[in-house]
Amino acid sequence: MVLLSPTFTVVNIGQTAVRAIVSGADKVAVRKRVQALADMLGMYDVPGRGRLVPANDSLLVEFDPSIIEASALKRLIRVIDASASSADCN
């Protein structure tokens, strides 16, 4: 059996949250990637970032839109995910 590598996207959830969604055939790898993203994002003191809510295949990130824009937070999440993914490859 060939397992597909996970794919990654970040979408707006209302005006005060974004959701980072990981999909792939290997559910264990998906859960590990979500948790790694939550752990790494939690290490940074991002102004306006609120609660992090990891689930099986996604990470909900709450934020204060008067402090940080959704687009900036989404870019940061993508950068952190890319960094975590490249660290896993090395």
C-alpha positions as a printed NumPy array, in Angstrom:
array([[  0.   ,   0.   ,   0.   ],
       [  1.278,   3.481,  -0.902],
       [  0.383,   6.182,   1.616],
       [ -0.222,   9.642,   0.242],
       [  1.662,  12.501,   1.842],
       [ -0.46 ,  14.979,   3.778],
       [ -1.707,  18.176,   2.189],
       [ -2.138,  21.442,   4.063],
       [ -4.485,  24.416,   3.826],
       [ -5.513,  27.307,   6.089],
       [ -9.001,  28.835,   5.921],
       [-10.926,  31.573,   7.732],
       [-13.511,  30.485,  10.292],
       [-15.647,  33.528,  10.891],
       [-13.867,  36.766,  11.827],
       [-11.923,  35.573,  14.865],
       [-10.436,  32.195,  13.955],
       [ -8.578,  30.331,  11.246],
       [ -8.379,  26.579,  10.737],
       [ -5.267,  24.781,   9.534],
       [ -6.417,  21.564,   7.875],
       [ -4.141,  18.591,   7.235],
       [ -5.359,  15.774,   5.02 ],
       [ -3.726,  12.547,   4.007],
       [ -4.112,   8.791,   3.948],
       [ -1.89 ,   8.18 ,   6.992],
       [ -4.116,   9.332,   9.87 ],
       [ -1.335,   8.916,  12.449],
       [  0.956,  11.191,  10.421],
       [ -1.877,  13.715,  10.057],
       [ -2.475,  13.82 ,  13.836],
       [  1.272,  14.157,  14.506],
       [  1.535,  17.038,  12.036],
       [ -1.424,  18.858,  13.64 ],
       [  0.064,  18.415,  17.119],
       [  3.522,  19.528,  15.952],
       [  1.975,  22.651,  14.43 ],
       [  0.096,  23.391,  17.67 ],
       [  3.271,  22.873,  19.713],
       [  5.378,  25.11 ,  17.489],
       [  2.769,  27.858,  17.212],
       [  2.339,  27.738,  20.98 ],
       [  6.056,  28.47 ,  21.461],
       [  5.765,  31.856,  19.748],
       [  4.343,  34.924,  21.461],
       [  2.166,  36.083,  18.577],
       [  0.337,  39.318,  19.487],
       [ -3.399,  38.764,  19.189],
       [ -3.209,  34.992,  18.975],
       [ -5.718,  33.306,  21.236],
       [ -6.507,  29.721,  22.02 ],
       [ -5.126,  26.807,  20.005],
       [ -7.561,  23.91 ,  19.602],
       [ -6.028,  20.825,  17.951],
       [ -8.327,  18.123,  16.591],
       [ -7.654,  14.945,  14.618],
       [ -7.098,  16.631,  11.268],
       [ -7.006,  20.347,  12.012],
       [ -5.878,  23.129,  14.297],
       [ -8.268,  25.943,  15.178],
       [ -6.428,  29.167,  15.989],
       [ -8.452,  31.922,  17.618],
       [ -7.235,  35.515,  17.291],
       [ -8.109,  39.137,  17.998],
       [ -8.664,  40.859,  14.629],
       [ -7.984,  44.277,  16.175],
       [ -4.394,  43.125,  16.833],
       [ -3.551,  40.731,  13.975],
       [ -5.176,  40.253,  10.572],
       [ -6.327,  36.824,   9.474],
       [ -4.109,  36.982,   6.387],
       [ -0.98 ,  37.64 ,   8.476],
       [ -1.829,  34.817,  10.884],
       [ -2.476,  32.429,   7.993],
       [  0.931,  33.285,   6.462],
       [  2.621,  32.695,   9.828],
       [  0.911,  29.307,  10.208],
       [  2.046,  28.278,   6.721],
       [  5.642,  29.317,   7.464],
       [  5.648,  27.426,  10.762],
       [  4.177,  24.337,   9.101],
       [  6.758,  24.471,   6.307],
       [  9.518,  24.818,   8.893],
       [  8.204,  21.874,  10.919],
       [  7.765,  19.757,   7.782],
       [ 11.297,  20.439,   6.545],
       [ 12.705,  19.664,  10.02 ],
       [ 10.921,  16.287,   9.912],
       [ 12.568,  15.501,   6.578],
       [ 16.106,  16.076,   7.909]])
